[in-house]
Amino acid sequence: MERVNLETLKSHLWKSADILRGHIDAADYKNYIFGLLFLKRISDCFDEEVENIIKETGAERRAHEDRDYHDFFVDKKAYWKHLKSRTHDIGTAINTANDKLEEDNPETLEGVLTTIDFNDKERLPDNILSQLIAHFSSIRLGNKDLEKPDILGDAYEYLIAQFASSAGKKGGEFYTPKEVVELLVEILDPQERMRICDPACGSGGMLVQSVYHLRENKQNPKNISLYGQEINVGTWAICKMNLLLHGLRNAQIKRCDTLRDPHPLVKGKLMQFDIVIANPPFSLKNWGYEKAQNDSYGRFRFGIPPKGYGDYAFVQHMIAAIKPTGKIGVVLPHGALFRGGTEGKIRKGIIEEDLIEAVIGLPSKLFYGAGIPACLLIINRNKPKNRAGKIFFVYGANDYLEGKKQNKLRREDVEKIVSAFRGHKEIEKYSRAVSLTEIQENDYNLNITRYIDVTEEEEKIDIQKTIDDLKEAKKEYRRFEGKVLDFLKELNYKV
């Protein structure tokens, strides 16, 4: 039997959206398609495990009922073949299947699948659900059916990107473009045995990419501890499914409000991480200003950010959550680099402690629903000696592939930034290491163009050449004028 490859799987999954088109909003496709994909995957893997156990032991009853033999236990009511046999009240049957899966696998699935309600007959009548189940039934998703186990996670990431694109502004709330994630992870360079956290993890792309980074560098991708927090229940569920489909069962993803109710805690204090990485919502309005006045975790020692701008609330939370050797990579709007008032005082305090290693400017229109340019702030509690007392600036705003709706970082653009950062290379109109003294003289403003001259040189005018060109043009005009007069005389003569 030919195994399913990534392109076949992508195409198959994307066609499931065609079945829903016109019945529900495009922004909601992901909830139902991800839910059915995950349900089908678990059921097919369970069936595969049952087959293997029966072959090895001949114990058919044990194969179906002994939970110790299975990664996820699947009750009869959650079998895919049971759902496939239903012709009415299909939404109720799917909800029941999800309830049973959560009940039987509480450590990994509690609250994940029941966030999606399939029993809405106005939006999802039986005939539409029947079509979806028939569509998913045409392809098997057990381990032996796939070209590589990883492709299911890769296909899931593809779907997340596609749905983020079609969802517009809403898409930007749960998805960071893959190229930006790759850039940030390569700069932070996670290693084996590290503890990594994303306090605004969205669909989990930064945590997944951290694992990929280890694999690409010939390190053990299982030898890493992943943590994440996400406030939106639907996005949290997508993240959990994403990590599980990538085989990352031990990742600890908490559904919580990071700024008001931070997790994880150790003896009442913030857990400390080697790397904290995030793309928090830009300039969040209602971020928890009132509760921050009495923060019991010591997170706002540089100052409490203004009510309408939560950027430095996330930055200070991240600083409070890293080890003495820890690093931070955070995506911010450009305004966070130069806004004054309370934010200016916070920025000053962070700069004076020499925590900022780099400020990297990105092109505009990279993020779904946000046309403004963003930047990466790299913080390092343990900066190398040759980088102490300096901040490295990179102006990466001009290097990208232009698109109709979204611009995109190319691989060469990512490599150019990473190479400049790692080598601390000073490149004209692109990158430069700036002393804290110079930054202090600029009133702690981190606007990149204050430190990197990006203006284009005007072409020098050759005055003598211009005079000669004008003289020649004058002669040419006179020759042309003479020809016109001669023509008019001749025309008059003929008349």
N, C-alpha and C positions, 0 to 999 in steps of 0.2 A: 504494500500500500504506500502510495506517495505521501510524504509528510507535508504538512502545511508550512509554507514559508511566510516571511514577514509581509511581502507585498500582497499575497493572496489574502492574508488575514486582515490587512488594512482595508482592502477593497470590500471584503465581506462585511466588516464592521461598519464601514461608512455607508454601505447600502441599507443598513438597518435604519439609518436616519431618514431615508426616502420613504419608508413605511409610515413614519410619524409625521412627515411633512404635511402641513395643512390642518393637523389635528391639535397640536400643541405648539407653544412658542419654541423657537429654536433654542433659546437659552435654557429650556427645560429638557431638551433631548438627552443630555448627558445623564441625568438622574436615572432614567428608565433603561437606557442602553447599557450603562455601566452596571446597573443592578442585575440585568438579565445575563450580561457577559460573565459576571462574577458567579452567579448562580449556576450557569452552565459549566463553567470551569470546575467548580467544586464538585458538582454531580459527576462529571466525566472522570475526574481524578479518583473519586470514590469508587466508581464502577471499575476503573483500571486496577485499583488496589484490591478490590474484591476478587477479580479474575486472577491476580497474582497469588493471592492467599489460597484460593481453591486449588490452583495448580500445584502449589508447594505442599499444602497440608490436606487437601480434600475436605476440609471442614467448612462446608458452605454456610451453615448457620453462624459459626463463629466469625466468618468473613464479613457477614452482614451486620452482626450485632456487637462485636467486641470493639470498643472504642479505641483501645490501645494500638490497634493495627492501622489506624488512619490519622492522617494529618488533620482532616476535618471530618467529623462524623455527620452522616447524612441520614436522617430519618426517612421512612418510606413516603411521608407526605411531602418531602422536599426533593424526591427523585425527579429528575428531568422528564423521565418517561411518564410519570404520574401527571405532570403539568401538560405534557403533550397530548395526553388522552382526554383532557377536559375540553368540552365544547361550549360550556356556559359558566358564568361566574368565575372566569379565568383569573380576574384580578384578585378575587378573594383567595383563590388557591395559591397564587404567587405570594400574597401577603402571609398566608399560613406557612408556606415553605420557608420564608425568611424568618418568621417567628421561631420556627422549630430549629433552624440553623443557629440562630443566636442563643437559643435555650441550650442547645447541645454543645456549643462551642463558646462559652461565655468569656473565656480569657482573651480570645482574639477577635470575636465578632459582636460582642455586646453593644447594641445601639447602632451598629454600622448599617445593617440592611433594612431595619424598620424605619429609617428616616424617609424611605421612599414608599408612597402609597399608590399601589397599582389598582386599587379598587375605586376608580373614579370613572364611571361609565359614560359620563358626558364627554370627557376628554379621551378616554381609552376604552371604547366599547369592545365587546368580546371579539368582533371580527378583526380589529386592529391587533389586539394581543395575540390572537390566533396566528395572524400573519407573522408577527415578530417571533413567536415560538417556533413556527415552521422554518423561518429563515435561520434562526440559531441552531435548529436541529440538523440542518444540512451540513454542518461541519463539527467534527469532534475536537475537543480541546484538552484531552488527556496528555500526559507527558510524552507518551510514545507516538502521539499523533502530530506533534510539533517538530519542526526541523531542529529547533533549539528551544529549551525551556524559557530562555530569556525573551523570546519574540513576543510572548503574550504581554509582558510588561512593556516592551517597546511599542506594541500596537496600542496599548492603553494610553501611553504617553502621546502617541500620534493623535488619538481621539481627543484627548484633553486639549491639545493645541488647536485642533480643528474646531472644537466647540467654543474655545476661548475666542477664536477669530470671528465666528459667526455671532457670538454673544455681545460683541462690541465692548462698551464700558464695563458691563458685568463680567466679561471675560478677564479683564485686568485685575479683578478682585481675587481671583484664585489661581492665576497662571502667570509665571514669569517666562518670557521667551527663552527657549533652550540655549541660544547662543550667549545670552547674558548670564545664565546659570553656569554654563561651561567656563566663561571668562572668570567669574567670581571664584569658582571652585579651584581653577588652575592657579589663581593668585594666592589663595589661602593654602593650597597644597596639603590636604588632609593625609595623614599617615595611619598605619596600623596602630591599634590599641588606643586610638584617640576617642574622646567623648565629644560628640557634635550635636548642636541644638539649633533648630530654626523656630524662633518664638512667634513667627507669623507664617506658618508653613504652607498655607494654601493647599495645593494638590500634592505637595511633597517632592517636587522636582529637585530641589537643592539637596535633599537628603539622598535621593536616588543617585544623583550625579556624583556625590561624594563617594559612594560605593563604587561607581563606575571608574572614578579616578584611581582608586586603589587597584582595581583590576587591570587598568591600563598600565599601571606602574609595577606590575608583577607582584603585588602584595595581596594578602589574603582578604578578600572582600567581606568575609564573615567576622573578621577580627576588628570590629568597630562598633561603637555604641551610639545609637541614633535616638534623638529625642525631638519632639515637636509639639507646638501648641497651635490651635486654630479655634477661633471663636464661632465661625459659621458652621452650623451642624451639618448642612449638606456638603460643604467643602471638606469638613473633617472626615465625613464618610468616604468621599472620593479619595482623600489622602490615604486612609486606612486600606482601602481596596487596592490602590496603586502600589503601596509598599508590599502588601501580601502577594499581589500578582508578580512582583519582582523577587519574591522569596524572602522578604525581609520581615519575618514574623516577630522578631524580638524588638523591633522599633517601638518605642513608647510614645504614642501620640495622644496628647491630652486635649479634650474639648474644654476650652476655658478662655477667659478674657485675660490675656497675658499681663496687661498693665494694671488691671484692678484686682486680679486674683492669680498671681504668678505661680507656675509649676515648672519643673518638679522642685520639691523642697527636701532638704536633709536637716532634720532636727530644727525645723522652723526657719531655716535659712535657705537662700537660693543655692541650688546645686551649681557647682563650678565646672566649666567646660573648657576643652582645649580650643574649640572653634565654635563661634556663634555666627550664624549666617542668616540673612533675612532680606526680604523685599516687603517691608511693612506698607500699609496703605499710605499714600502720599498725603501729608498735612491733615491727618485725621482730626475731625472737629470735636466729636464727643469722646475723648480718649480717657477721661477719668481724672480731670483736674482737681475736683473737690476731694476725692479719696487720696490723691497724691500728697495733700497737705499733711497727712499723718501716716505716710508710708512707713511700714514697720521693717522694711527690708533694706533701708539705707541706700535706695537707688538714686535719689535726686540730690546728691550732695553738691552738684554744680549749679543747681537751681531748678525750680519747677517751671516747665515750659508753659507758654500761654494756652488758654482754653482752646483756641481754634487751630492750634498747630501741634500735633502729637509726634512730630519727627524726632525731636530730642528726648521725648519720653522713651521711645523705643531704643534710641542710641544709649541712653543712660542705663536702661534695664540691661542691655547687652553688655555694657562695661561692667556692671555689677555681677554679671554671671560668668565671667571668664577667670581662669586661673592666672597666677602671676606670670605665666609664660603663654597665656592665651592670645588668640587673634580674633578679630571681628571683620566681617565683610558685610556692608549694608548698602542697599540701594536707597537713594534719597533724591528728592526734587532739588534742582539747583538753588532754589531760594534758601534752603537750609545752610548754604555756604556763606551767605552774606546778609541775611536778615538781621536787623539790630534788636534793640530792646532786650528782653529776657533771654532770647535765643542767642544774641550776641554775647551776653555774659557767660552763658553755658559754654558756647564755643570757645571763648577765651580761656575758661578754666580747663577744658579738655586739651587745648593747644599748649597751655603753660605746663601741664603735666607731661608733655611730649608723648602723648599716646597715639597721635595720628601719624601713620606711616606714609599714606598716599591718598591723593584725591584724583579720581579718574573721570574725566568728562565723557559722556556718551552722546551719540547722535539723537536727534529728536525723532519722535514717532516710532520708537522701538516697542513701546508697551501698548497693549490693547486698551483703548478708551482713554489714553493719555498722550496727547500730542507734544507735551512739553518735554524738553531734554532732561535727562536724569544724570546722576553721577554715582560713582561708587566711593564710599568712604572706607578706607582700610585702617583699622586700629590694631596696634600691636603693643601689648604690655612689656614685651621683651625685645625691643628693636635692636638690631645688630649695631655694634659700636660705630661703624662707619655711616650709619643712618641716623644716629642720635642727634638731636638738635636741628633736624631738617624735616621737611615734608616734601615728598616727591609728587609733582604735578604732571598729569598726562592730559593732553587735549586730543581726545579721540573723536571729536564731534564730526569731523569731515570724512571719516573712513567708514563707508557702509554701502550696501546695495539698496538703491531706491526702489520702493514699491508703491503701488497705487494707494493702498490704505496704510500699510505698515512698512517701515524700513527694516533692514535686517543686517546684522553684523555677519560679514563673511569670515571664513576660517582665517584668512590672511589678516583681517582686522583684529581678530582675537589674538593671534600669534604676535602681531606687532605690539599690542599693549602689554602682553605678558612678557615678551622679550625686553621691552624697555623697563618694565618694573623690576624684573629679576636682575637685570644688569645695572640698574640705576643709571641708565644711559641718558645723557643729555643730548637731545636731538632738536635742532633748530625748528622753531614753530610747532613743536610737538611735545617735548618732555623736558623737565628741569627739576633739580633738587634745590629747594629754597630754604634758607636759614630761618629759624624762628625769630631772629632779630628783624629780618626784613618783613616777616608776617606781622610782627608787633608794630612796626612802623606803618603798616597798612591797616591798623586798628583791628587786627585779627580777622580780617575779611579773607575768605578762602576762594573767592571768585577766581577761577582758573586763568582768565584772560588778564588778570592783574599781574600775573607772574610769567605768563608765556605770551610773547608778542605774536599774534596770529594775523596781523594785518598784511595784506598783499602789497608788495612794493610797486609803486607806480612806475610805469615805463618812462625812462628818461627821454626828454625831447631834444633832438638834434636841431638846434636853432638854425644853423647854416643850411642844413639839408632842407629844412622847411622853407627858408627864403628862396633857395634854388628851385624847389618844387613849385612855389608860387610864381616865380618868373617864367618857368617853363609853361605853366598853366596859362599865364597871360599871353604868351606867344601863340600857344595853341588856339586860344580863343580868338586872337586876331586873324589867324589863318582861316579859321572856321567862318568868321564874320565876313572875310573877303569872298569866300566861296559862296556864301548866301547872297551877297550883293550882286555878284556876277550872275548867279542863277536868276535873280529877280529881273535884272536888266535883259537877260536873254528871253525871259518869259514875256516881258513887256514888248520886246521887239517882235516876237512871233505873233502876238495878239494884234 
